[in-house]
């Protein structure tokens, strides 16, 4: 394994443009979504990730900003049929989704039905690209073996998708105690994905990205985008640490990782 970087160069705008602000909680009200969109505008993040029925709502409130709308398709379990995912995708792009997060059929991947998985990714990517948008393919790594993650990286490279993504942030695993745990993006998975995905395919990390240090570690590993609900806290911490409009070198904290 290559040595991890100890410093990287960042600016406040470059950090903000790494962030997809997540507005995907199933019980969010319209007012709560609107408050999230205000956060997106305040910090000028890359996108807001929304459920498909909020595409037009988000588009309206983000008009005139540099923040794009990123609908989540087949979210969060990926269990819809390919035809339903295609309909959802085409409608999402038509309504203004400029980036699309798409959950693979996790059960088929775990079953080794790779032709099915590849065909579905190919068709969804084709629909997204034809609509002038880009696709981020969500693996849900917590449920997969390393070999399955590697296979998905290879498929996504062959299909020429824009991004591969670690997780939905809803990858809950039941513990022996009966409690549930969500690991989200892990350093080991990100290093595995960076090693096996093609050079033209970017990586998005979602789940567990809660602090500035989390984000900086992701960036040092070659991650281009993160999905988080902690946007305000991350960027306010960056400001407190003296990260401003101009690029500057910052240290990466790998302690405890």
Long-range contacts (C-beta under 8 A, 24 or more apart in sequence): 1-191, 4-220, 4-221, 4-252, 4-254, 5-220, 5-252, 6-251, 6-252, 6-254, 7-249, 7-250, 7-251, 7-252, 8-216, 8-219, 8-220, 8-249, 8-250, 8-252, 9-247, 9-248, 9-249, 9-250, 10-216, 10-219, 10-238, 10-243, 10-247, 10-248, 10-250, 11-243, 11-244, 11-245, 11-246, 11-247, 11-248, 12-235, 12-238, 12-239, 12-243, 12-244, 12-245, 13-44, 13-245, 14-247, 15-212, 15-215, 15-219, 15-234, 15-235, 15-238, 15-243, 16-43, 16-44, 16-45, 16-46, 16-235, 17-44, 17-45, 17-46, 18-46, 18-215, 18-218, 18-219, 18-223, 18-224, 18-225, 18-226, 19-43, 19-45, 19-46, 19-215, 19-225, 19-226, 19-227, 19-228, 19-231, 19-234, 19-235, 20-45, 20-46, 20-47, 20-48, 20-49, 20-70, 20-99, 20-101, 20-204, 20-206, 20-225, 20-226, 20-227, 20-228, 21-45, 21-47, 21-48, 21-49, 21-228, 21-229, 21-231, 22-48, 22-49, 22-169, 22-206, 22-227, 22-228, 22-229, 23-48, 23-49, 23-50, 23-51, 23-54, 23-58, 24-49, 24-50, 24-51, 24-72, 24-75, 24-76, 24-168, 24-169, 26-51, 30-54, 30-57, 33-57, 33-58, 34-61, 37-61, 37-62, 39-231, 39-232, 40-65, 40-67, 40-231, 41-65, 41-67, 42-232, 43-231, 43-232, 43-235, 45-231, 46-225, 47-98, 47-99, 49-101, 49-227, 51-75, 52-88, 52-91, 52-92, 55-92, 55-95, 55-96, 55-97, 56-95, 56-96, 59-95, 59-96, 68-98, 68-99, 69-96, 69-97, 69-98, 69-99, 70-97, 70-98, 70-99, 70-100, 70-101, 70-136, 71-95, 71-97, 71-100, 71-101, 72-100, 72-101, 72-102, 72-103, 72-168, 73-100, 73-101, 73-102, 73-103, 73-124, 74-102, 74-103, 74-104, 75-101, 75-103, 75-168, 76-103, 76-168, 76-169, 76-170, 77-103, 77-106, 78-103, 78-104, 78-105, 78-106, 78-138, 78-140, 79-105, 79-106, 79-107, 82-119, 82-120, 82-123, 82-124, 85-120, 85-124, 86-123, 86-124, 86-127, 89-124, 89-127, 89-128, 90-127, 90-131, 93-127, 93-128, 93-131, 93-132, 93-133, 94-131, 97-133, 98-132, 98-133, 98-134, 99-133, 99-134, 99-135, 99-136, 99-162, 100-124, 100-128, 100-133, 100-134, 100-135, 100-136, 101-136, 101-138, 101-165, 101-227, 102-128, 102-135, 102-136, 102-137, 102-138, 103-138, 103-140, 103-168, 104-137, 104-138, 104-139, 104-140, 104-152, 106-140, 106-143, 106-144, 109-139, 109-144, 109-148, 109-151, 109-152, 110-143, 110-144, 110-148, 114-151, 114-155, 117-152, 117-155, 118-155, 118-158, 118-159, 121-155, 121-156, 121-159, 121-161, 122-159, 125-159, 125-160, 125-161, 134-162, 134-163, 135-161, 135-162, 135-163, 136-161, 136-162, 136-163, 136-164, 136-165, 136-204, 136-225, 137-161, 137-163, 137-164, 137-165, 138-165, 138-166, 138-167, 138-168, 138-206, 139-164, 139-165, 139-166, 139-167, 140-167, 140-168, 140-171, 141-166, 141-167, 141-171, 141-185, 141-186, 141-189, 142-167, 142-171, 142-173, 142-182, 142-183, 142-184, 143-171, 146-192, 149-189, 149-192, 149-193, 149-196, 150-192, 150-196, 153-192, 153-193, 153-196, 153-197, 153-201, 154-196, 156-197, 156-201, 157-197, 157-198, 157-200, 157-201, 160-200, 160-201, 161-201, 162-201, 162-202, 163-201, 163-202, 163-203, 163-204, 163-224, 163-225, 164-193, 164-197, 164-201, 164-202, 164-203, 164-204, 165-203, 165-204, 165-205, 165-206, 165-227, 166-190, 166-193, 166-203, 166-204, 166-205, 166-206, 166-207, 167-206, 167-207, 168-206, 168-207, 169-206, 169-207, 169-227, 171-207, 182-207, 182-208, 183-207, 183-208, 184-208, 184-209, 185-209, 185-218, 185-226, 187-217, 187-221, 187-257, 190-218, 190-221, 190-222, 190-223, 191-221, 194-221, 194-222, 209-234, 210-234, 211-237, 212-237, 212-238, 212-241, 213-252, 213-253, 216-250, 216-252, 216-253, 217-252, 217-253, 217-254, 217-257, 220-252
